[in-house]
Amino acid sequence: MTPDIPHLWPLIGVAVIIAGFILRFNPMLVVIVTAIATAIAAGFGPMAILTAIGTGFIKTRNLPLIILLPLAVIGLLERHGLRQHAQNWISRIKSATAGRLLIVYLAARELTAAVGLTSLGGHPQMVRPLLAPMAEGATETRYGKLPDRIRHKLRAYAAATDNVGLFFGEDIFVAFGAIVLMSTFLHEAGIDVEPLHIALWGIPTAIAAFIIHAWRLRRLDQSLARELGGAPASDAPAVPATQEGR
């Protein structure tokens, strides 16, 4: 008697979404095609697919309003100089560097995410209007006008810092959906693990992530000093006395 082999065709959606992102297609189009391909592979008919889409829309019809309202407020703030004010403010702190600023934000992001305040940060509401301009302003104060390559590098590090802080910080929050999912899955497999214990075991990982990324941010400061600061005066080659008067 042959064992039951699970139907793996619905996993074709994973291949579709990977191929779509590699080929740089429109993300919304990729997600739609992935959903339809997965539903067809799972044996859904046209009516079942439309029913699932309609049900999902009804359940989340208020979500666009929740997302668009903060974006409108942030857009108005940017129009009236939020980015410039952030850059000017950080430029007054002479000891500030991009790496130090991002380390402070990383710690704050992890701590707030660990207590469930995941919406306090984010790319549209924090990284783009505040964090990235402040990192650019701190670097400009030390090294002057920045080339576009350095600006893009600082923006990438700012976005990565937010991602790391959120991803590893929220794993400590006991009511986080992934923790509840893991607890339920283990319980169904006959392994009784409390969500609190799973959350506690996320603390060492969060600490390790903070240390590793903070070290990367320290190296960012060093690389900026090498690329933009030039050689220190003490490292400049000495001019022979016989050539000083030439």
N, C-alpha and C positions, 0 to 999 in steps of 0.2 A: 504494500500500500504506500503510494507516494505521499510525502508530506505536503501540506498546503503551502503553495508558494504565493507570497503576497503580491498583489497587483501593483507594480511599480511604475506603470505608465503615467500616473499623475505627477510624478517627479520630473516630467519633461518641462514643467514650468520653471524649475530651477535652471535648466539649460537655456531656456528662452530668455530669462531675465539676465543671466550672465552674458549671453551673446549680445543682447540689446545694449547693455552698458559698455561692453568692450567696443562695440561698433559706434558708440556715442549717439544712439538714437534718442529721440525725445523721451524723457523718463516717464511721463504720463502715458504715452503710447505704449511703451514697453510694459508697464504695469497692466494696462488693459489687455494687451495681447497675451500676456502671461496668464491672467485670470481666465480668459476664454480658452486658451490651450489646455490649461489644467482641468477646467470643467469638462471639456470635450473628451480628454483622456480618461477622466473618471466616469464617463458614461452619461453625463448630463445631456438632456435634450435642449433644444432652443428655449422652450418654455421654462424649463427648470433653471437655465442660466439667467433668463430675464427675471424670474422670481427671486433668485438669490441676489441679483444686483439691486432690484427694487427694495428687498428687505433691508439690505445693507444701507441703502440711501435713506430709508425711513428712520433707521436707528441712529444715523449720524447726521441728520439734516441740520442740526444746530452747530455742528463742528466748524463749518466754514465761517460762521459768524464769530465764533470764539477765536479763530485764527486771524481773521481779517481785521477785526477791531484793533488789537494791539499793533498790527502792522501799519494801520492807518495813523495811529498816534505816533509811532516811531518815525514814519515818513514825514509827518509834520515837524517833529523835533529836528530831524536832519535838515529839512528845508530851511529852518531858522537857525542853523549853525551848531547843532549838537556836536558833530565831529570836530569842528574847529575849536569849540570850547573845551572839549576833552583833550585835544592836543595842546592847547595853550596852558591848561591847568597842570598837566603832567610835566610840561617843559619847565615849570617853576621849581620842580623838585630836582636839584642838581644830582643827587645820588641815585636817581631812578635810572634803571636800564630796562631794556625789553625783557631780558631773562628774569630779573627780579620781580618785575610787575606780573609776569605770567606765572611765576611760582606762587605769588600771593593769591592770584586768582585761582590757580589750581587747588590750593588748600581750601579756599572758601567754597569752590564749586563742589569738591568732594564732601566737605562737612555738611553743606546745605542739602545735597542730594542724599546723604546718609540719613537725614531726618525727614525725608520725603518732600523737600522743597525743590523739586526738579525744575519747576517753571521759572525760578529766579534767574537762570542763565539761559543760554541758547544762542544760536548763530544770528537769527534776525533781530532779536531784542537786546543782545548784549555784545556779541563779538563784533558784528559789522559797525554798529553806531558808536561803540565805546571802547572795547578792548583793543581792537586792531588800531584805531587812530591813536590811542594812548601809547601803544608800543611803538608806533611810527614816530610820535612826537618825542618820546624819550630818546630814541635813536638819533633823530634829527638834532636834538639839543647837543649831543656829544660830537656828531660827525658831520653836521651840515645837511645839505640837500641830498636825498637818497635816490639812487637809480631805481627804476621800476622793478628790476630783478630782486632787490633787497626788500622793497615794499611787498611784493608778492610772497616772499619768503616769510616775512613777519606776519602777514595775514594767515598764511598756512599754519604757522606755529600757534597763532592765537586760536584758530579753529580746532586744531588738534588738542590744545590744552583743554578747551571746553569739552571735547569728546571724551578725553581720558578721565577728567574729573567726574563727569556725569556717569559714564559707563561703570566705573569701579566704585563710585560713591553710592549709587542707587542699589547696588547689590547688598549693601549693609542694611537697607531699610526693610524691616520685617514684613511690611505689607506690599512690597514690590511684587508685581505680577509674576515675574520669572521665579521668584522664591516660592510663591504659592504653587506654581506649576510644578516645580521640582519636588516639593513636598507631596503633592498629590500623586505624581508619577511614582515616587518611591513607595508611597503607601499602597498603591495598587500592586506594586511588585512584591509586597510583603515586608518592606523595610520601613519601620515607623521612625520618622525623623521629624522633629518639630521645626516649623519655619524659623523660630528664633535661633536654633542651633545652626541652620544653614546660613542665616544672616551673620552670626558671629564668626563663622569660618570665612566669611567674605572680608573680614577686617585685615588679616595678614596680606591678602591679595591687594587690597586697596592701598595699604602702606607701601608694599613693594612697588606698585604702579606709581605712587607719588614720588618715591625715591628715584626710580629710573627716569621718569619724565622730568623731574627737577634737575637731574644730572644733565639731561639733554638740553634743558633750557640754559644751564650754566655754560655748556659748550656753545650754545647759540651766541651768548655774549662774547665768548672768546673768538668765535669765527667772525663776528661783526668787527671786533677790534682789529683782527688781522686784515680783513678785506677793506675796511674803511678808515682805520686809524693810521695806517702807515707804520713805518718803523719808528720806535721811540728814539728820542734824541740821544740817549746813552748808548744806543746800538749803532749809531751812525759811524762810519769809518772815519778815523782821525786823519786830518790833512797834514802832511809833513810840513815842518817849519820852513823848509826851503821853497815850498810851493805857495805859501800863504800870500806872498807879496806879488805873485804873478797875475 
